[in-house]
Amino acid sequence: MFNELVDMAAEAGYLGIFLLMLAENIFPPIPSELIMPLGGFAAARGDMSMLGVILAGTAGSIAGALPWYYAGRYFGTERLKRMAATRFGRVMTLSPADIDNASQWFMRYGYFAVFFGRLIPAIRTLISVPAGIVRMPMLPFLFYSTVGSLIWTAFLAFAGYVLESQYELLEGYIDPVSKAVLLIIIGVYVYRFVRFKPQAS
């Protein structure tokens, strides 16, 4: 199964990585922790360029951050919290408390929160919301988002690259582990979707 996923990443190419990373930022259940290592593994096999994988992943991550930035800018805190308390929040597994947490993180660290937030899985998607709410200028937002995203995507891609060099030693473990990871991702999302109860804003 793992080889099939790597083949799919190679066939999808840089555009595929870009689109998946864009989707990962808009729809949180899609994990960058799976997408970028597959790209790095494909690069190690010679199917893709490592630089291309990293740039495509970073560009997709930035493109996916922009909708959240503009959502914060045009809807504001209270309206977004009301949206999070509806079916929208259920599908996105997003609650008003999540928006409050991201806003508190931003208020604590200021513009640097965008940089650090891009490195933290639980924060990286929503950190763009308070940046939009306070109308953070676009150039600093893009700068901090790009630097943080570049570090994150490069780290994950290089992890996949290194994994390829150890593949013969780990071959017997990688396939069942990759299946388990996919099942866990799907299971966690389904569980959160079914049990999710947004807090009233």
C-alpha atoms as a printed R data frame, in Angstrom:
    type eleno elety resid chain resno       x      y       z
1   ATOM     1    CA   MET     A     1   0.000  0.000   0.000
2   ATOM     2    CA   PHE     A     2   2.808  2.428   0.846
3   ATOM     3    CA   ASN     A     3   4.429  1.969  -2.568
4   ATOM     4    CA   GLU     A     4   1.060  2.601  -4.199
5   ATOM     5    CA   LEU     A     5   0.727  5.863  -2.270
6   ATOM     6    CA   VAL     A     6   4.225  6.936  -3.332
7   ATOM     7    CA   ASP     A     7   3.393  6.069  -6.949
8   ATOM     8    CA   MET     A     8   0.227  8.153  -6.687
9   ATOM     9    CA   ALA     A     9   2.226 11.093  -5.327
10  ATOM    10    CA   ALA     A    10   4.735 10.789  -8.175
11  ATOM    11    CA   GLU     A    11   1.972 10.558 -10.789
12  ATOM    12    CA   ALA     A    12   0.130 13.531  -9.309
13  ATOM    13    CA   GLY     A    13   3.356 15.510  -9.558
14  ATOM    14    CA   TYR     A    14   3.999 18.961  -8.188
15  ATOM    15    CA   LEU     A    15   0.474 20.141  -8.995
16  ATOM    16    CA   GLY     A    16  -0.932 17.245  -6.992
17  ATOM    17    CA   ILE     A    17   1.230 18.107  -3.974
18  ATOM    18    CA   PHE     A    18   0.236 21.756  -4.304
19  ATOM    19    CA   LEU     A    19  -3.476 20.902  -4.391
20  ATOM    20    CA   LEU     A    20  -3.249 18.426  -1.514
21  ATOM    21    CA   MET     A    21  -1.410 20.918   0.686
22  ATOM    22    CA   LEU     A    22  -3.927 23.592  -0.247
23  ATOM    23    CA   ALA     A    23  -6.742 21.231   0.753
24  ATOM    24    CA   GLU     A    24  -4.895 20.273   3.948
25  ATOM    25    CA   ASN     A    25  -4.983 23.887   5.099
26  ATOM    26    CA   ILE     A    26  -8.652 24.365   4.249
27  ATOM    27    CA   PHE     A    27  -9.898 20.966   5.388
28  ATOM    28    CA   PRO     A    28  -7.884 20.007   8.507
29  ATOM    29    CA   PRO     A    29  -8.460 16.201   8.451
30  ATOM    30    CA   ILE     A    30  -6.127 15.952   5.428
31  ATOM    31    CA   PRO     A    31  -2.659 15.631   7.044
32  ATOM    32    CA   SER     A    32   0.482 17.317   5.725
33  ATOM    33    CA   GLU     A    33   2.344 14.770   7.851
34  ATOM    34    CA   LEU     A    34   1.382 12.182   5.227
35  ATOM    35    CA   ILE     A    35   1.484 14.263   2.037
36  ATOM    36    CA   MET     A    36   4.977 15.739   2.245
37  ATOM    37    CA   PRO     A    37   6.873 12.582   3.315
38  ATOM    38    CA   LEU     A    38   5.360 10.775   0.329
39  ATOM    39    CA   GLY     A    39   6.681 13.544  -1.910
40  ATOM    40    CA   GLY     A    40  10.102 13.313  -0.273
41  ATOM    41    CA   PHE     A    41  10.133  9.540  -0.724
42  ATOM    42    CA   ALA     A    42   9.251  9.953  -4.413
43  ATOM    43    CA   ALA     A    43  12.068 12.507  -4.762
44  ATOM    44    CA   ALA     A    44  14.543 10.065  -3.223
45  ATOM    45    CA   ARG     A    45  13.516  7.481  -5.833
46  ATOM    46    CA   GLY     A    46  14.277 10.005  -8.564
47  ATOM    47    CA   ASP     A    47  10.645 10.464  -9.593
48  ATOM    48    CA   MET     A    48  10.553 14.112  -8.562
49  ATOM    49    CA   SER     A    49  12.869 16.967  -7.613
50  ATOM    50    CA   MET     A    50  13.279 17.528  -3.878
51  ATOM    51    CA   LEU     A    51  13.287 21.291  -4.394
52  ATOM    52    CA   GLY     A    52  10.150 21.013  -6.506
53  ATOM    53    CA   VAL     A    53   8.388 18.956  -3.835
54  ATOM    54    CA   ILE     A    54   9.226 21.482  -1.117
55  ATOM    55    CA   LEU     A    55   8.264 24.507  -3.221
56  ATOM    56    CA   ALA     A    56   4.995 22.907  -4.344
57  ATOM    57    CA   GLY     A    57   4.111 21.980  -0.776
58  ATOM    58    CA   THR     A    58   4.973 25.438   0.531
59  ATOM    59    CA   ALA     A    59   3.002 27.183  -2.216
60  ATOM    60    CA   GLY     A    60  -0.020 24.979  -1.545
61  ATOM    61    CA   SER     A    61   0.232 25.670   2.170
62  ATOM    62    CA   ILE     A    62   0.285 29.426   1.587
63  ATOM    63    CA   ALA     A    63  -2.609 29.252  -0.870
64  ATOM    64    CA   GLY     A    64  -4.604 27.293   1.699
65  ATOM    65    CA   ALA     A    65  -3.887 29.838   4.434
66  ATOM    66    CA   LEU     A    66  -5.369 32.731   2.457
67  ATOM    67    CA   PRO     A    67  -9.056 31.659   2.650
68  ATOM    68    CA   TRP     A    68  -8.790 31.516   6.454
69  ATOM    69    CA   TYR     A    69  -7.092 34.928   6.511
70  ATOM    70    CA   TYR     A    70  -9.862 36.491   4.443
71  ATOM    71    CA   ALA     A    71 -12.525 34.687   6.470
72  ATOM    72    CA   GLY     A    72 -11.141 36.339   9.593
73  ATOM    73    CA   ARG     A    73 -10.845 39.689   7.864
74  ATOM    74    CA   TYR     A    74 -14.356 39.829   6.424
75  ATOM    75    CA   PHE     A    75 -16.419 37.832   8.924
76  ATOM    76    CA   GLY     A    76 -14.796 38.810  12.216
77  ATOM    77    CA   THR     A    77 -14.561 36.880  15.459
78  ATOM    78    CA   GLU     A    78 -18.193 36.686  16.526
79  ATOM    79    CA   ARG     A    79 -19.597 35.709  13.146
80  ATOM    80    CA   LEU     A    80 -16.964 33.007  12.698
81  ATOM    81    CA   LYS     A    81 -17.756 31.652  16.150
82  ATOM    82    CA   ARG     A    82 -21.434 31.516  15.238
83  ATOM    83    CA   MET     A    83 -20.525 29.655  12.042
84  ATOM    84    CA   ALA     A    84 -18.396 27.238  14.063
85  ATOM    85    CA   ALA     A    85 -21.458 26.439  16.164
86  ATOM    86    CA   THR     A    86 -23.388 25.257  13.070
87  ATOM    87    CA   ARG     A    87 -23.079 22.355  10.622
88  ATOM    88    CA   PHE     A    88 -20.041 24.099   9.138
89  ATOM    89    CA   GLY     A    89 -18.231 23.626  12.425
90  ATOM    90    CA   ARG     A    90 -19.333 20.013  12.583
91  ATOM    91    CA   VAL     A    91 -17.932 19.197   9.130
92  ATOM    92    CA   MET     A    92 -14.687 21.039   9.860
93  ATOM    93    CA   THR     A    93 -14.594 19.748  13.470
94  ATOM    94    CA   LEU     A    94 -14.194 23.392  14.405
95  ATOM    95    CA   SER     A    95 -15.614 24.954  17.567
96  ATOM    96    CA   PRO     A    96 -15.837 28.537  18.851
97  ATOM    97    CA   ALA     A    97 -13.218 27.562  21.431
98  ATOM    98    CA   ASP     A    98 -10.771 26.704  18.626
99  ATOM    99    CA   ILE     A    99 -11.137 30.218  17.238
100 ATOM   100    CA   ASP     A   100 -10.653 31.694  20.708
101 ATOM   101    CA   ASN     A   101  -7.507 29.612  21.232
102 ATOM   102    CA   ALA     A   102  -6.009 30.730  17.917
103 ATOM   103    CA   SER     A   103  -6.852 34.355  18.737
104 ATOM   104    CA   GLN     A   104  -5.214 34.086  22.170
105 ATOM   105    CA   TRP     A   105  -2.105 32.602  20.570
106 ATOM   106    CA   PHE     A   106  -1.971 35.516  18.129
107 ATOM   107    CA   MET     A   107  -2.529 38.132  20.832
108 ATOM   108    CA   ARG     A   108   0.275 36.607  22.884
109 ATOM   109    CA   TYR     A   109   2.918 36.406  20.158
110 ATOM   110    CA   GLY     A   110   1.767 39.005  17.622
111 ATOM   111    CA   TYR     A   111   2.987 38.653  14.039
112 ATOM   112    CA   PHE     A   112   5.456 35.958  15.102
113 ATOM   113    CA   ALA     A   113   2.442 33.791  15.950
114 ATOM   114    CA   VAL     A   114   1.907 33.310  12.214
115 ATOM   115    CA   PHE     A   115   5.453 31.982  11.829
116 ATOM   116    CA   PHE     A   116   5.368 29.718  14.884
117 ATOM   117    CA   GLY     A   117   1.789 28.672  14.187
118 ATOM   118    CA   ARG     A   118   2.745 27.254  10.797
119 ATOM   119    CA   LEU     A   119   5.060 24.836  12.617
120 ATOM   120    CA   ILE     A   120   2.444 23.492  15.037
121 ATOM   121    CA   PRO     A   121  -0.102 20.993  13.642
122 ATOM   122    CA   ALA     A   122  -2.916 21.945  16.024
123 ATOM   123    CA   ILE     A   123  -2.540 25.677  15.289
124 ATOM   124    CA   ARG     A   124  -1.231 25.927  11.735
125 ATOM   125    CA   THR     A   125  -4.613 25.994   9.989
126 ATOM   126    CA   LEU     A   126  -6.430 28.475  12.223
127 ATOM   127    CA   ILE     A   127  -3.596 30.897  12.996
128 ATOM   128    CA   SER     A   128  -4.500 32.760   9.795
129 ATOM   129    CA   VAL     A   129  -7.940 33.624  11.206
130 ATOM   130    CA   PRO     A   130  -6.845 36.089  13.924
131 ATOM   131    CA   ALA     A   131  -4.291 37.535  11.496
132 ATOM   132    CA   GLY     A   132  -7.195 38.412   9.237
133 ATOM   133    CA   ILE     A   133  -9.355 39.624  12.118
134 ATOM   134    CA   VAL     A   134  -6.749 42.211  13.187
135 ATOM   135    CA   ARG     A   135  -6.135 43.040   9.512
136 ATOM   136    CA   MET     A   136  -2.475 42.096   9.592
137 ATOM   137    CA   PRO     A   137  -0.874 43.617   6.455
138 ATOM   138    CA   MET     A   138  -0.655 41.126   3.620
139 ATOM   139    CA   LEU     A   139   3.099 41.336   3.026
140 ATOM   140    CA   PRO     A   140   4.111 40.490   6.627
141 ATOM   141    CA   PHE     A   141   1.429 37.786   6.692
142 ATOM   142    CA   LEU     A   142   2.781 36.196   3.521
143 ATOM   143    CA   PHE     A   143   6.377 36.524   4.735
144 ATOM   144    CA   TYR     A   144   5.849 34.844   8.109
145 ATOM   145    CA   SER     A   145   3.508 32.244   6.620
146 ATOM   146    CA   THR     A   146   5.978 31.407   3.867
147 ATOM   147    CA   VAL     A   147   8.977 31.043   6.176
148 ATOM   148    CA   GLY     A   148   7.079 28.889   8.667
149 ATOM   149    CA   SER     A   149   5.488 26.753   5.957
150 ATOM   150    CA   LEU     A   150   8.814 26.318   4.150
151 ATOM   151    CA   ILE     A   151  10.474 24.974   7.293
152 ATOM   152    CA   TRP     A   152   7.565 22.630   8.024
153 ATOM   153    CA   THR     A   153   7.218 21.223   4.509
154 ATOM   154    CA   ALA     A   154  10.998 20.846   4.109
155 ATOM   155    CA   PHE     A   155  11.237 18.952   7.404
156 ATOM   156    CA   LEU     A   156   8.481 16.525   6.400
157 ATOM   157    CA   ALA     A   157   9.831 16.076   2.868
158 ATOM   158    CA   PHE     A   158  13.339 15.330   4.146
159 ATOM   159    CA   ALA     A   159  11.863 12.820   6.598
160 ATOM   160    CA   GLY     A   160  10.387 10.971   3.628
161 ATOM   161    CA   TYR     A   161  13.674 11.304   1.740
162 ATOM   162    CA   VAL     A   162  15.612  9.715   4.615
163 ATOM   163    CA   LEU     A   163  12.987  6.996   4.973
164 ATOM   164    CA   GLU     A   164  13.634  5.866   1.401
165 ATOM   165    CA   SER     A   165  17.295  5.191   2.182
166 ATOM   166    CA   GLN     A   166  16.248  2.899   5.034
167 ATOM   167    CA   TYR     A   167  13.388  1.286   3.142
168 ATOM   168    CA   GLU     A   168  14.959 -2.159   2.826
169 ATOM   169    CA   LEU     A   169  15.384 -2.366   6.595
170 ATOM   170    CA   LEU     A   170  11.894 -1.081   7.330
171 ATOM   171    CA   GLU     A   171   9.972 -2.554   4.395
172 ATOM   172    CA   GLY     A   172   8.177 -5.122   6.524
173 ATOM   173    CA   TYR     A   173   6.904 -2.437   8.897
174 ATOM   174    CA   ILE     A   174   6.103  0.475   6.595
175 ATOM   175    CA   ASP     A   175   3.126 -1.040   4.796
176 ATOM   176    CA   PRO     A   176   1.130 -2.088   7.880
177 ATOM   177    CA   VAL     A   177   2.027  1.154   9.641
178 ATOM   178    CA   SER     A   178   0.871  3.251   6.669
179 ATOM   179    CA   LYS     A   179  -2.425  1.356   6.592
180 ATOM   180    CA   ALA     A   180  -2.857  1.866  10.315
181 ATOM   181    CA   VAL     A   181  -2.139  5.594  10.006
182 ATOM   182    CA   LEU     A   182  -4.743  6.020   7.268
183 ATOM   183    CA   LEU     A   183  -7.333  4.088   9.263
184 ATOM   184    CA   ILE     A   184  -6.585  6.160  12.362
185 ATOM   185    CA   ILE     A   185  -6.926  9.428  10.423
186 ATOM   186    CA   ILE     A   186 -10.263  8.346   8.973
187 ATOM   187    CA   GLY     A   187 -11.440  6.932  12.290
188 ATOM   188    CA   VAL     A   188 -10.549 10.048  14.271
189 ATOM   189    CA   TYR     A   189 -12.361 12.298  11.813
190 ATOM   190    CA   VAL     A   190 -15.479 10.109  11.752
191 ATOM   191    CA   TYR     A   191 -15.470  9.952  15.549
192 ATOM   192    CA   ARG     A   192 -15.096 13.719  15.883
193 ATOM   193    CA   PHE     A   193 -17.765 14.300  13.238
194 ATOM   194    CA   VAL     A   194 -20.256 12.004  14.957
195 ATOM   195    CA   ARG     A   195 -19.500 13.134  18.507
196 ATOM   196    CA   PHE     A   196 -18.700 16.766  17.765
197 ATOM   197    CA   LYS     A   197 -20.741 19.237  19.800
198 ATOM   198    CA   PRO     A   198 -19.745 22.845  19.089
199 ATOM   199    CA   GLN     A   199 -19.893 25.164  22.060
200 ATOM   200    CA   ALA     A   200 -22.383 27.948  21.899
201 ATOM   201    CA   SER     A   201 -20.671 31.197  20.994
